[in-house]
């Protein structure tokens, strides 16, 4: 299968509990990777063994609910389900630590942390709780879902209409936070059309596509930037990889059809700029967040091959897996020497890397 320049791309994704199941096509056939898959599993297992040793006595990782949520999710999404919660008390300990942080408003965050980042921490914690597939957490999950939904901007005159930002008093509304919120809701079973319809308007305003973006700054390359007000971490309204993958994934979760021109515009941008060597447009900054989001977006899209702007065909799973395995430290962890967005923290980065490999792994 090929991801060709044309009209063919998204629809409903990740009914999250099926987060590793592609919605379109057969994606990667496991038999095609008999040489690769054992090495990928070994890399995941080494990463998780290292990660397990980083847990604090409290059950948290790095004293941080968001990093803890990502770490727990990495364990629970092992391709062969080797870390089922019921069989591993250390995972239960982390989950209980997250539940202890749930606030009366449903958010899961530490009020003493500055900034508290309520949406980010709640969203990642919600992904962890839903990955456990334990009915005992249903009430906490429902409260967390309600909290995230309550953060959505509903004023249609606001440029950030439909967005879900940090959730703090002076909230920033950006595509990264929005994408985490959408993933958390979808993957935990919340599929609210009203939330998605508003979210789509926000997503349109983050895309360099003037046909559907009503903001004056919008260009026409189809990629995504950080925020509807024109802010791009790549500067000058330039599209970059991690946000474009986030945009694709978010559109799919919000039930935009894969053949829709908005989705196809983003796919075309990805084709032209595909690489596993950098977060295109940002070089090494946010590289492992990019890998994490790339794997989820492309797995959801359901195509195994990308043909880039030079006509070169890329088996994205193989290239991503080989790159990550090459970058893994002998002790089992990963780290990004570019410190932006906390990526010099090996616990955070190892969680991103394991989730990326587990997501991309063929069924």
LOMARVO-653319 format. One record per residue (C-alpha): residue number from 1; residue in one letter; x, y, z negated. Coordinates in nm, 3 decimals, decimal comma. Each point is the difference from the previous one (the first is absolute). Layout:
BEGIN
+-----+------+---------+---------+---------+
! seq ! type !      xx !      yy !      zz !
+-----+------+---------+---------+---------+
! NUM !    A !       X !       Y !       Z !
...
+-----+------+---------+---------+---------+
This chain:
BEGIN
+-----+------+---------+---------+---------+
! seq ! type !      xx !      yy !      zz !
+-----+------+---------+---------+---------+
!   1 !    X !   0,000 !   0,000 !   0,000 !
!   2 !    X !   0,116 !   0,353 !   0,063 !
!   3 !    X !  -0,079 !   0,337 !  -0,138 !
!   4 !    X !  -0,018 !   0,177 !   0,336 !
!   5 !    X !  -0,054 !   0,365 !   0,086 !
!   6 !    X !  -0,370 !   0,008 !   0,053 !
!   7 !    X !  -0,323 !  -0,020 !  -0,183 !
!   8 !    X !  -0,006 !  -0,284 !  -0,250 !
!   9 !    X !   0,038 !   0,042 !  -0,370 !
!  10 !    X !  -0,192 !   0,003 !  -0,332 !
!  11 !    X !  -0,310 !  -0,088 !  -0,199 !
!  12 !    X !  -0,075 !  -0,108 !  -0,348 !
!  13 !    X !   0,299 !  -0,114 !  -0,189 !
!  14 !    X !   0,110 !  -0,143 !  -0,319 !
!  15 !    X !  -0,324 !  -0,092 !  -0,162 !
!  16 !    X !   0,291 !  -0,013 !  -0,222 !
!  17 !    X !  -0,027 !  -0,315 !  -0,156 !
!  18 !    X !   0,091 !  -0,110 !   0,346 !
!  19 !    X !   0,269 !   0,257 !   0,014 !
!  20 !    X !   0,241 !  -0,242 !   0,160 !
!  21 !    X !  -0,250 !  -0,110 !   0,265 !
!  22 !    X !   0,005 !   0,181 !   0,337 !
!  23 !    X !  -0,333 !   0,131 !   0,125 !
!  24 !    X !   0,095 !  -0,033 !   0,364 !
!  25 !    X !   0,176 !  -0,266 !   0,195 !
!  26 !    X !   0,200 !  -0,288 !  -0,139 !
!  27 !    X !   0,292 !   0,226 !  -0,088 !
!  28 !    X !   0,303 !  -0,210 !  -0,091 !
!  29 !    X !  -0,031 !  -0,372 !   0,043 !
!  30 !    X !   0,189 !  -0,164 !  -0,285 !
!  31 !    X !   0,146 !  -0,264 !   0,232 !
!  32 !    X !   0,181 !   0,273 !   0,191 !
!  33 !    X !   0,212 !   0,082 !  -0,303 !
!  34 !    X !   0,122 !  -0,334 !  -0,132 !
!  35 !    X !   0,353 !   0,138 !  -0,012 !
!  36 !    X !  -0,098 !   0,326 !  -0,167 !
!  37 !    X !  -0,274 !  -0,078 !  -0,250 !
!  38 !    X !   0,208 !  -0,205 !  -0,248 !
!  39 !    X !   0,253 !   0,283 !  -0,016 !
!  40 !    X !  -0,275 !   0,256 !  -0,052 !
!  41 !    X !  -0,148 !  -0,204 !  -0,285 !
!  42 !    X !   0,344 !  -0,031 !  -0,158 !
!  43 !    X !   0,048 !   0,377 !   0,022 !
!  44 !    X !  -0,340 !   0,062 !  -0,158 !
!  45 !    X !   0,074 !  -0,247 !  -0,280 !
!  46 !    X !   0,340 !   0,157 !  -0,073 !
!  47 !    X !  -0,159 !   0,343 !  -0,010 !
!  48 !    X !  -0,274 !  -0,111 !  -0,236 !
!  49 !    X !   0,240 !  -0,182 !  -0,229 !
!  50 !    X !   0,202 !   0,320 !  -0,031 !
!  51 !    X !  -0,315 !   0,205 !  -0,044 !
!  52 !    X !  -0,128 !  -0,223 !  -0,279 !
!  53 !    X !   0,310 !   0,079 !  -0,202 !
!  54 !    X !  -0,078 !   0,372 !   0,014 !
!  55 !    X !  -0,324 !  -0,024 !  -0,195 !
!  56 !    X !   0,004 !   0,192 !  -0,327 !
!  57 !    X !  -0,127 !  -0,135 !  -0,332 !
!  58 !    X !  -0,315 !   0,208 !   0,046 !
!  59 !    X !  -0,081 !  -0,184 !   0,322 !
!  60 !    X !   0,071 !   0,308 !   0,208 !
!  61 !    X !   0,268 !   0,050 !   0,259 !
!  62 !    X !   0,194 !   0,327 !  -0,031 !
!  63 !    X !  -0,256 !   0,125 !  -0,258 !
!  64 !    X !  -0,211 !   0,085 !   0,303 !
!  65 !    X !  -0,351 !  -0,126 !   0,084 !
!  66 !    X !   0,044 !   0,060 !   0,374 !
!  67 !    X !   0,328 !  -0,191 !   0,024 !
!  68 !    X !  -0,149 !  -0,270 !  -0,221 !
!  69 !    X !  -0,300 !  -0,028 !   0,231 !
!  70 !    X !   0,225 !  -0,041 !   0,302 !
!  71 !    X !   0,216 !  -0,259 !  -0,176 !
!  72 !    X !  -0,304 !  -0,203 !  -0,109 !
!  73 !    X !  -0,142 !   0,019 !   0,352 !
!  74 !    X !   0,330 !  -0,131 !   0,138 !
!  75 !    X !  -0,024 !  -0,307 !  -0,224 !
!  76 !    X !  -0,367 !  -0,066 !   0,065 !
!  77 !    X !   0,033 !   0,023 !   0,378 !
!  78 !    X !   0,266 !  -0,264 !   0,034 !
!  79 !    X !  -0,073 !  -0,180 !   0,331 !
!  80 !    X !  -0,020 !  -0,335 !  -0,175 !
!  81 !    X !  -0,175 !   0,129 !  -0,312 !
!  82 !    X !   0,287 !  -0,103 !  -0,227 !
!  83 !    X !  -0,087 !   0,265 !  -0,256 !
!  84 !    X !  -0,367 !  -0,055 !  -0,076 !
!  85 !    X !  -0,086 !   0,213 !  -0,301 !
!  86 !    X !  -0,150 !  -0,286 !  -0,200 !
!  87 !    X !   0,331 !  -0,185 !   0,013 !
!  88 !    X !   0,229 !   0,287 !  -0,088 !
!  89 !    X !  -0,040 !   0,176 !  -0,336 !
!  90 !    X !   0,246 !   0,273 !   0,099 !
!  91 !    X !  -0,239 !   0,112 !   0,274 !
!  92 !    X !  -0,291 !  -0,005 !  -0,242 !
!  93 !    X !   0,207 !   0,217 !  -0,233 !
!  94 !    X !   0,052 !   0,261 !   0,270 !
!  95 !    X !  -0,367 !   0,000 !   0,093 !
!  96 !    X !  -0,103 !   0,046 !  -0,361 !
!  97 !    X !   0,239 !   0,294 !  -0,026 !
!  98 !    X !  -0,170 !   0,159 !   0,301 !
!  99 !    X !  -0,347 !  -0,065 !  -0,141 !
! 100 !    X !   0,104 !   0,163 !  -0,327 !
! 101 !    X !   0,069 !   0,319 !   0,196 !
! 102 !    X !  -0,347 !   0,018 !   0,152 !
! 103 !    X !  -0,155 !   0,333 !  -0,096 !
! 104 !    X !  -0,368 !   0,065 !  -0,078 !
! 105 !    X !  -0,036 !   0,147 !   0,351 !
! 106 !    X !   0,112 !  -0,333 !   0,152 !
! 107 !    X !   0,344 !   0,119 !   0,105 !
! 108 !    X !   0,306 !  -0,209 !  -0,088 !
! 109 !    X !   0,290 !   0,225 !  -0,092 !
! 110 !    X !   0,209 !   0,121 !  -0,288 !
! 111 !    X !  -0,128 !   0,338 !  -0,117 !
! 112 !    X !   0,337 !   0,075 !  -0,156 !
! 113 !    X !   0,182 !  -0,025 !   0,332 !
! 114 !    X !   0,067 !   0,326 !   0,182 !
! 115 !    X !  -0,134 !   0,000 !   0,257 !
! 116 !    X !  -0,246 !  -0,277 !  -0,075 !
! 117 !    X !  -0,072 !  -0,067 !   0,370 !
! 118 !    X !  -0,344 !  -0,141 !  -0,084 !
! 119 !    X !  -0,101 !  -0,109 !   0,351 !
! 120 !    X !   0,330 !  -0,161 !   0,095 !
! 121 !    X !   0,026 !  -0,194 !  -0,326 !
! 122 !    X !  -0,365 !  -0,102 !   0,002 !
! 123 !    X !   0,011 !  -0,109 !   0,364 !
! 124 !    X !   0,308 !  -0,217 !  -0,038 !
! 125 !    X !  -0,129 !  -0,146 !  -0,327 !
! 126 !    X !  -0,330 !  -0,078 !   0,170 !
! 127 !    X !   0,182 !  -0,188 !   0,276 !
! 128 !    X !   0,173 !  -0,207 !  -0,266 !
! 129 !    X !  -0,323 !  -0,074 !  -0,188 !
! 130 !    X !  -0,184 !  -0,104 !   0,314 !
! 131 !    X !   0,292 !  -0,221 !   0,110 !
! 132 !    X !  -0,041 !  -0,201 !  -0,322 !
! 133 !    X !  -0,348 !  -0,110 !   0,112 !
! 134 !    X !  -0,109 !  -0,029 !  -0,362 !
! 135 !    X !  -0,369 !   0,075 !  -0,071 !
! 136 !    X !   0,098 !   0,120 !  -0,347 !
! 137 !    X !   0,134 !   0,315 !   0,164 !
! 138 !    X !  -0,316 !   0,081 !   0,198 !
! 139 !    X !  -0,120 !   0,270 !  -0,239 !
! 140 !    X !   0,339 !   0,171 !  -0,009 !
! 141 !    X !   0,021 !  -0,022 !   0,380 !
! 142 !    X !  -0,343 !   0,160 !   0,041 !
! 143 !    X !   0,094 !   0,285 !  -0,234 !
! 144 !    X !   0,326 !   0,059 !   0,186 !
! 145 !    X !  -0,182 !   0,001 !   0,334 !
! 146 !    X !  -0,244 !   0,258 !  -0,133 !
! 147 !    X !   0,284 !   0,220 !  -0,120 !
! 148 !    X !   0,174 !  -0,003 !   0,338 !
! 149 !    X !  -0,323 !   0,081 !   0,182 !
! 150 !    X !  -0,066 !   0,289 !  -0,238 !
! 151 !    X !   0,322 !   0,166 !   0,119 !
! 152 !    X !  -0,110 !   0,029 !   0,362 !
! 153 !    X !  -0,042 !   0,355 !   0,130 !
! 154 !    X !  -0,365 !   0,049 !   0,100 !
! 155 !    X !  -0,001 !   0,368 !   0,098 !
! 156 !    X !  -0,028 !  -0,001 !   0,380 !
! 157 !    X !   0,149 !   0,349 !   0,021 !
! 158 !    X !   0,322 !  -0,119 !  -0,163 !
! 159 !    X !   0,286 !  -0,092 !   0,235 !
! 160 !    X !   0,059 !  -0,299 !  -0,229 !
! 161 !    X !  -0,359 !  -0,123 !   0,034 !
! 162 !    X !  -0,011 !  -0,378 !  -0,042 !
! 163 !    X !   0,341 !  -0,017 !  -0,160 !
! 164 !    X !   0,095 !  -0,174 !  -0,322 !
! 165 !    X !   0,308 !   0,162 !  -0,148 !
! 166 !    X !   0,210 !  -0,039 !  -0,310 !
! 167 !    X !  -0,301 !   0,053 !  -0,224 !
! 168 !    X !   0,180 !   0,235 !  -0,236 !
! 169 !    X !  -0,120 !   0,347 !  -0,096 !
! 170 !    X !   0,177 !   0,170 !   0,290 !
! 171 !    X !  -0,040 !  -0,285 !   0,243 !
! 172 !    X !   0,191 !  -0,041 !   0,323 !
! 173 !    X !  -0,194 !  -0,171 !   0,277 !
! 174 !    X !   0,221 !  -0,195 !   0,235 !
! 175 !    X !  -0,011 !  -0,308 !   0,221 !
! 176 !    X !   0,225 !  -0,208 !  -0,225 !
! 177 !    X !  -0,232 !   0,032 !  -0,299 !
! 178 !    X !  -0,301 !  -0,037 !   0,227 !
! 179 !    X !   0,136 !  -0,321 !   0,149 !
! 180 !    X !   0,067 !  -0,153 !  -0,342 !
! 181 !    X !  -0,355 !   0,088 !  -0,108 !
! 182 !    X !  -0,152 !  -0,151 !   0,315 !
! 183 !    X !   0,207 !  -0,317 !  -0,040 !
! 184 !    X !  -0,099 !  -0,034 !  -0,364 !
! 185 !    X !  -0,372 !   0,040 !   0,073 !
! 186 !    X !  -0,002 !  -0,232 !   0,300 !
! 187 !    X !   0,216 !  -0,265 !  -0,155 !
! 188 !    X !  -0,206 !  -0,006 !  -0,319 !
! 189 !    X !  -0,322 !  -0,052 !   0,192 !
! 190 !    X !  -0,143 !   0,353 !   0,015 !
! 191 !    X !  -0,123 !   0,072 !   0,352 !
! 192 !    X !  -0,201 !   0,321 !  -0,034 !
! 193 !    X !  -0,101 !   0,152 !   0,337 !
! 194 !    X !  -0,039 !   0,347 !  -0,153 !
! 195 !    X !   0,355 !  -0,009 !  -0,133 !
! 196 !    X !   0,133 !  -0,124 !   0,334 !
! 197 !    X !  -0,185 !   0,261 !   0,206 !
! 198 !    X !   0,149 !   0,281 !  -0,206 !
! 199 !    X !   0,341 !  -0,166 !   0,003 !
! 200 !    X !  -0,001 !  -0,016 !   0,380 !
! 201 !    X !  -0,028 !   0,378 !   0,025 !
! 202 !    X !   0,302 !   0,037 !  -0,228 !
! 203 !    X !   0,193 !  -0,252 !   0,208 !
! 204 !    X !  -0,085 !   0,182 !   0,321 !
! 205 !    X !   0,145 !   0,318 !  -0,147 !
! 206 !    X !   0,329 !  -0,177 !  -0,074 !
! 207 !    X !   0,041 !  -0,123 !   0,357 !
! 208 !    X !   0,181 !   0,177 !   0,278 !
! 209 !    X !  -0,294 !  -0,038 !   0,233 !
! 210 !    X !  -0,164 !   0,328 !   0,093 !
! 211 !    X !  -0,305 !  -0,170 !   0,155 !
! 212 !    X !  -0,121 !  -0,108 !  -0,344 !
! 213 !    X !   0,205 !   0,220 !  -0,236 !
! 214 !    X !  -0,162 !   0,343 !  -0,039 !
! 215 !    X !   0,308 !   0,159 !  -0,158 !
! 216 !    X !   0,204 !   0,251 !   0,203 !
! 217 !    X !   0,331 !  -0,175 !  -0,067 !
! 218 !    X !  -0,106 !  -0,330 !   0,159 !
! 219 !    X !   0,213 !  -0,134 !   0,284 !
! 220 !    X !  -0,069 !  -0,295 !   0,228 !
! 221 !    X !   0,251 !  -0,277 !  -0,067 !
! 222 !    X !  -0,250 !  -0,211 !  -0,199 !
! 223 !    X !   0,221 !  -0,040 !  -0,307 !
! 224 !    X !  -0,077 !   0,110 !  -0,355 !
! 225 !    X !   0,140 !   0,253 !  -0,243 !
! 226 !    X !  -0,027 !   0,046 !  -0,375 !
! 227 !    X !  -0,300 !   0,230 !  -0,046 !
! 228 !    X !  -0,287 !   0,175 !   0,184 !
! 229 !    X !   0,147 !   0,345 !  -0,064 !
! 230 !    X !   0,281 !  -0,084 !   0,242 !
! 231 !    X !   0,259 !  -0,108 !  -0,255 !
! 232 !    X !   0,241 !  -0,260 !   0,132 !
! 233 !    X !   0,293 !  -0,135 !  -0,197 !
! 234 !    X !   0,171 !  -0,013 !   0,341 !
! 235 !    X !  -0,073 !   0,374 !   0,030 !
! 236 !    X !  -0,157 !   0,200 !   0,283 !
! 237 !    X !  -0,313 !  -0,217 !   0,009 !
! 238 !    X !   0,207 !  -0,293 !   0,131 !
! 239 !    X !  -0,147 !  -0,348 !  -0,021 !
! 240 !    X !   0,201 !  -0,265 !  -0,180 !
! 241 !    X !  -0,017 !  -0,376 !  -0,041 !
! 242 !    X !  -0,114 !  -0,063 !  -0,356 !
! 243 !    X !  -0,293 !   0,240 !   0,029 !
! 244 !    X !  -0,098 !  -0,136 !   0,340 !
! 245 !    X !  -0,010 !  -0,354 !  -0,138 !
! 246 !    X !  -0,203 !   0,133 !  -0,294 !
! 247 !    X !  -0,237 !   0,169 !   0,242 !
! 248 !    X !  -0,050 !  -0,317 !   0,204 !
! 249 !    X !  -0,062 !  -0,210 !  -0,309 !
! 250 !    X !  -0,239 !   0,255 !  -0,146 !
! 251 !    X !  -0,201 !   0,031 !   0,322 !
! 252 !    X !  -0,039 !  -0,377 !   0,014 !
! 253 !    X !  -0,108 !  -0,024 !  -0,362 !
! 254 !    X !  -0,254 !   0,276 !   0,062 !
! 255 !    X !  -0,147 !  -0,209 !   0,283 !
! 256 !    X !   0,120 !   0,197 !   0,300 !
! 257 !    X !  -0,002 !  -0,239 !   0,294 !
! 258 !    X !   0,335 !  -0,116 !   0,132 !
! 259 !    X !  -0,091 !   0,121 !   0,349 !
! 260 !    X !  -0,074 !   0,351 !  -0,124 !
! 261 !    X !   0,220 !   0,267 !   0,163 !
! 262 !    X !   0,107 !   0,129 !  -0,343 !
! 263 !    X !   0,141 !  -0,338 !  -0,090 !
! 264 !    X !   0,148 !  -0,049 !   0,344 !
! 265 !    X !   0,174 !   0,336 !  -0,020 !
! 266 !    X !   0,176 !  -0,112 !  -0,318 !
! 267 !    X !   0,084 !  -0,338 !   0,152 !
! 268 !    X !   0,155 !   0,171 !   0,301 !
! 269 !    X !   0,217 !   0,210 !  -0,232 !
! 270 !    X !   0,111 !  -0,312 !  -0,187 !
! 271 !    X !   0,089 !  -0,174 !   0,325 !
! 272 !    X !   0,211 !   0,289 !   0,120 !
! 273 !    X !   0,190 !   0,033 !  -0,327 !
! 274 !    X !   0,008 !  -0,351 !  -0,143 !
! 275 !    X !   0,307 !  -0,081 !  -0,209 !
! 276 !    X !   0,089 !  -0,182 !  -0,320 !
! 277 !    X !   0,324 !   0,194 !  -0,037 !
! 278 !    X !  -0,160 !   0,312 !  -0,145 !
! 279 !    X !  -0,322 !   0,171 !  -0,097 !
! 280 !    X !  -0,017 !   0,165 !   0,342 !
! 281 !    X !  -0,001 !   0,375 !  -0,038 !
! 282 !    X !   0,130 !  -0,021 !  -0,358 !
! 283 !    X !   0,312 !  -0,214 !   0,050 !
! 284 !    X !   0,061 !  -0,198 !  -0,325 !
! 285 !    X !  -0,241 !   0,200 !  -0,217 !
! 286 !    X !  -0,299 !  -0,202 !  -0,112 !
! 287 !    X !   0,134 !  -0,302 !   0,190 !
! 288 !    X !  -0,143 !  -0,275 !  -0,221 !
! 289 !    X !  -0,336 !   0,169 !  -0,036 !
! 290 !    X !   0,009 !   0,003 !   0,378 !
! 291 !    X !   0,074 !  -0,375 !   0,016 !
! 292 !    X !  -0,285 !  -0,069 !  -0,243 !
! 293 !    X !  -0,248 !   0,208 !   0,198 !
! 294 !    X !   0,128 !  -0,124 !   0,337 !
! 295 !    X !  -0,057 !  -0,363 !  -0,098 !
! 296 !    X !  -0,353 !   0,064 !  -0,122 !
! 297 !    X !  -0,098 !   0,209 !   0,302 !
! 298 !    X !   0,146 !  -0,231 !   0,265 !
! 299 !    X !  -0,126 !  -0,316 !  -0,168 !
! 300 !    X !  -0,343 !   0,155 !  -0,013 !
! 301 !    X !   0,021 !   0,098 !   0,365 !
! 302 !    X !   0,060 !  -0,364 !   0,078 !
! 303 !    X !   0,254 !   0,013 !   0,282 !
! 304 !    X !   0,333 !  -0,175 !  -0,029 !
! 305 !    X !   0,194 !   0,191 !   0,264 !
! 306 !    X !   0,063 !   0,367 !   0,056 !
! 307 !    X !   0,131 !   0,132 !   0,331 !
! 308 !    X !   0,186 !   0,323 !  -0,065 !
! 309 !    X !   0,035 !   0,313 !   0,212 !
! 310 !    X !   0,295 !  -0,153 !   0,189 !
! 311 !    X !  -0,190 !  -0,315 !   0,086 !
! 312 !    X !   0,183 !  -0,210 !  -0,259 !
! 313 !    X !  -0,211 !  -0,266 !  -0,168 !
! 314 !    X !   0,024 !  -0,030 !  -0,381 !
! 315 !    X !  -0,116 !  -0,287 !  -0,217 !
! 316 !    X !  -0,065 !   0,233 !  -0,290 !
! 317 !    X !  -0,027 !  -0,269 !  -0,269 !
! 318 !    X !   0,333 !  -0,155 !   0,092 !
! 319 !    X !   0,175 !   0,337 !   0,026 !
! 320 !    X !  -0,144 !   0,129 !  -0,327 !
! 321 !    X !   0,076 !  -0,325 !  -0,185 !
! 322 !    X !   0,355 !  -0,020 !   0,128 !
! 323 !    X !   0,063 !   0,364 !  -0,087 !
! 324 !    X !  -0,130 !  -0,042 !  -0,354 !
! 325 !    X !   0,192 !  -0,321 !  -0,056 !
! 326 !    X !   0,315 !   0,170 !   0,123 !
! 327 !    X !  -0,054 !   0,287 !  -0,244 !
! 328 !    X !  -0,069 !  -0,219 !  -0,305 !
! 329 !    X !   0,261 !   0,018 !  -0,274 !
! 330 !    X !   0,155 !  -0,336 !  -0,096 !
! 331 !    X !  -0,164 !   0,035 !  -0,342 !
! 332 !    X !  -0,340 !   0,007 !   0,168 !
! 333 !    X !  -0,101 !   0,365 !  -0,010 !
! 334 !    X !  -0,027 !   0,270 !   0,263 !
! 335 !    X !   0,088 !   0,368 !  -0,036 !
! 336 !    X !   0,004 !   0,306 !   0,225 !
! 337 !    X !   0,303 !   0,225 !  -0,034 !
! 338 !    X !  -0,223 !   0,289 !   0,107 !
! 339 !    X !  -0,160 !   0,098 !  -0,330 !
! 340 !    X !  -0,300 !   0,192 !   0,130 !
! 341 !    X !  -0,335 !  -0,123 !  -0,130 !
! 342 !    X !   0,171 !  -0,206 !  -0,270 !
! 343 !    X !   0,143 !  -0,250 !   0,249 !
! 344 !    X !   0,329 !  -0,028 !  -0,184 !
! 345 !    X !  -0,197 !  -0,192 !  -0,262 !
! 346 !    X !   0,051 !  -0,371 !   0,081 !
! 347 !    X !  -0,317 !  -0,107 !  -0,183 !
! 348 !    X !  -0,217 !   0,220 !   0,218 !
! 349 !    X !   0,187 !  -0,084 !   0,319 !
! 350 !    X !   0,011 !  -0,375 !  -0,070 !
! 351 !    X !  -0,377 !   0,005 !  -0,052 !
! 352 !    X !  -0,047 !   0,176 !   0,335 !
! 353 !    X !   0,232 !  -0,247 !   0,175 !
! 354 !    X !  -0,165 !  -0,312 !  -0,143 !
! 355 !    X !  -0,348 !   0,127 !   0,085 !
! 356 !    X !   0,117 !   0,078 !   0,354 !
! 357 !    X !   0,141 !  -0,351 !   0,049 !
! 358 !    X !  -0,300 !  -0,168 !  -0,162 !
! 359 !    X !  -0,241 !   0,201 !   0,214 !
! 360 !    X !   0,181 !  -0,066 !   0,326 !
! 361 !    X !   0,050 !  -0,372 !  -0,075 !
! 362 !    X !  -0,205 !  -0,210 !   0,246 !
! 363 !    X !  -0,285 !  -0,209 !  -0,130 !
+-----+------+---------+---------+---------+
